[in-house]
Amino acid sequence: MITRREAALRLDIPLEMAHRHGIPAKLSEAEFAELEANPPAWLQQSRANRTGKKPVWVQLKCDVCGFTEAARPKKWWPAFTYLSCDFHLAEELPPPAPTVHRREIDGIGSRFVGIVDEKA
């Protein structure tokens, strides 16, 4: 059995869309395969409208411990130099270059801190 969230990830659609169009909270691999093989009109339209410029899901990975999580990217996220779990110390990441200003952005995914190195 796979969850609605896993189905949304695999179909590359927002979780809200999966819920709105009646994908059940849990479905079997056979049900998912049928959905993938014979997509309903709303899923076909969604795929046709995709431009590919902004991903629906991104895979976040901690550069310290390797923990990964799938998340919906936010418009305000800059390009991160590093990502780390919120409980890691800043010293666990490579130090910034002397000509670089480092800033931290909290609230990335469920437990990440984004690190952005910018030229000073």
Secondary structure, DSSP 8 states (H G I E B T S, - for coil): -EEHHHHHHHHT--HHHHHHTT--SEE-HHHHHHHHHS--HHHHHHHHH--SSS-S-EEEE-TTT--EEEE---TT----SEEEETTS-GGGS----TTEEEEEEEEETTTEEEEEEEE-
